Amino acid sequence: MTYDNGSENSLHVQLNNILGIRSCFCEPYHSWEKGTVENTNGLVRRFYPKRTDFSTVPDSSIQRIENWLNERPRKCLQFRTSAEVFKILGGAFTL
């Protein structure tokens, strides 16, 4: 798995152990190294422009977009949805 350099990935070692994977980190400002992330960011930006204060966005609105993203077929998942893959893997991922 390729991680961005943000603090949100500070538990990457634990996640790697749970998933049984190895990881690497992107170089700063190399957006092409994480195409799926950049694509997903672009999809979210359809609804919320940059600099949106998400503390003012209702949870229900964020949940709607999250559901939409999770039910969207993805080429990198052989055109399955994230939700389908999660169910196949048993949904057993917790940190």
C-alpha positions as CSV (number, residue, x, y, z in Angstrom):
1,M,0.0,0.0,0.0
2,T,1.2,3.5,-0.8
3,Y,0.6,6.0,2.0
4,D,0.7,9.8,1.9
5,N,3.0,11.5,4.4
6,G,0.2,12.9,6.6
7,S,-0.1,12.2,10.3
8,E,-3.4,10.3,9.6
9,N,-1.1,7.4,8.6
10,S,0.8,7.1,11.8
11,L,-0.7,3.7,12.5
12,H,0.5,2.2,9.2
13,V,2.6,-0.5,10.9
14,Q,-0.5,-1.8,12.7
15,L,-2.6,-1.7,9.5
16,N,0.1,-3.5,7.6
17,N,0.2,-6.3,10.2
18,I,-3.6,-6.6,10.2
19,L,-3.8,-6.8,6.4
20,G,-0.6,-8.7,5.9
21,I,0.8,-6.1,3.5
22,R,3.9,-4.0,3.1
23,S,3.9,-0.3,2.5
24,C,5.8,2.7,1.2
25,F,5.3,6.4,1.4
26,C,4.9,8.8,-1.5
27,E,7.4,11.6,-2.1
28,P,6.0,15.0,-1.2
29,Y,4.2,16.7,-4.1
30,H,4.2,13.5,-6.2
31,S,0.4,13.2,-6.7
32,W,0.9,10.7,-9.5
33,E,2.2,8.2,-7.0
34,K,-1.3,7.9,-5.4
35,G,-3.7,8.1,-8.3
36,T,-6.7,6.5,-6.5
37,V,-6.4,9.0,-3.6
38,E,-6.2,11.9,-5.9
39,N,-9.1,10.6,-8.0
40,T,-11.2,10.2,-4.8
41,N,-10.3,13.7,-3.6
42,G,-11.5,15.0,-7.0
43,L,-14.8,13.1,-6.5
44,V,-15.3,14.6,-3.1
45,R,-14.5,18.1,-4.5
46,R,-17.6,17.8,-6.7
47,F,-19.6,18.3,-3.5
48,Y,-17.2,20.3,-1.3
49,P,-14.6,22.7,-2.7
50,K,-11.2,23.2,-1.2
51,R,-11.1,25.0,2.1
52,T,-14.5,23.7,3.1
53,D,-14.8,23.7,6.9
54,F,-16.0,20.2,7.4
55,S,-16.9,20.9,11.0
56,T,-19.9,22.8,9.6
57,V,-21.0,20.0,7.2
58,P,-23.7,17.8,8.7
59,D,-22.7,14.2,9.3
60,S,-25.6,13.0,7.2
61,S,-24.2,14.8,4.2
62,I,-20.8,13.3,4.7
63,Q,-22.4,9.9,5.1
64,R,-24.3,10.2,1.8
65,I,-21.0,10.9,0.0
66,E,-19.2,8.1,1.8
67,N,-22.0,5.7,0.7
68,W,-21.8,7.0,-2.9
69,L,-18.0,6.4,-3.0
70,N,-18.2,3.0,-1.4
71,E,-20.9,1.9,-3.9
72,R,-18.9,3.2,-6.9
73,P,-17.3,0.4,-9.0
74,R,-13.5,0.9,-9.3
75,K,-11.1,-0.3,-12.0
76,C,-8.4,-1.1,-9.4
77,L,-10.9,-3.5,-7.7
78,Q,-11.8,-5.3,-11.0
79,F,-14.9,-3.1,-11.2
80,R,-16.2,-4.2,-7.9
81,T,-17.2,-1.6,-5.3
82,S,-15.3,-1.0,-2.1
83,A,-18.3,-2.3,-0.2
84,E,-18.3,-5.6,-2.2
85,V,-14.6,-6.1,-1.5
86,F,-15.0,-5.3,2.1
87,K,-17.8,-7.9,2.4
88,I,-15.7,-10.5,0.5
89,L,-12.8,-9.9,3.0
90,G,-15.2,-10.4,5.9
91,G,-15.3,-6.8,7.1
92,A,-12.9,-7.7,9.9
93,F,-10.6,-4.7,9.8
94,T,-10.4,-2.8,13.1
95,L,-7.5,-0.9,14.6
